[in-house]
Amino acid sequence: MKTSAPSQEALAALEGKYAEIAALRRARDRGEPLPARAVFKALAERFPGALHELDTLPLDVVDARLAALRAARAGGAIEPWMAWMASYHALLRAGLHLRIRTTKDRARGHERASELAADASAHAGITIDVTFVHAALRPPKGRLVGVVYTRLEALFDEPAASIRATLFPRLRDRSAPETSGDDEA
């Protein structure tokens, strides 16, 4: 099942996220003091996973994503990663909301899956079904992000590994020559 392109609102939100990440990275690179913890908390609440991007994405990738989002909002191409990233944040936000709402009694959460799905959908701005609720309450290996990638794979008919590699490319030693193929040992 393929989903549609992200809305202009979602593109604007992603543009704002990357502008904020770029500003934070540049300030850090200039040696400026770290902002208040609340700045990072707010970013992570709006965009779960964004702190990972802040810490690991090369600044040129952040800048390229920001430029691509600005172009898309001006009528240019909407690239697949934009829909993937918007959905990634929404699904992770929904999953975290579910986990918080059921902290004291996960078993009861399974009984209330329909109610929780509606609540998580409203909270995250994405349609959540009971299958996602059950998976989020008992994620494989205890990792909610695995549930998110499984759902992204189903939504976009793209392998989860490809989505993950596109959204969160591994940092490579910039001094080492580029290699082809998989760099996993």
Number of C-alpha atoms within 10 A of each C-alpha: 9 11 13 10 15 18 12 12 10 17 21 16 16 22 21 15 18 23 17 17 24 20 12 18 19 13 14 13 9 9 9 11 8 11 11 8 8 9 12 16 13 11 16 16 13 15 20 19 18 19 15 11 17 18 11 13 19 17 16 10 14 20 15 12 19 21 15 18 24 17 13 18 17 10 9 11 11 16 14 14 15 21 20 24 23 19 24 24 22 25 29 22 24 29 27 20 19 24 18 12 15 17 12 10 10 17 13 10 20 19 11 15 19 16 15 23 22 16 18 25 20 13 15 20 14 17 16 21 16 16 13 22 26 21 18 25 23 17 17 12 7 11 11 19 18 17 23 25 22 16 19 24 20 15 15 18 12 15 13 18 12 13 20 18 10 14 16 15 15 13 9 11 8 8 6 7 8 9 7 6 6 6 8 4 3
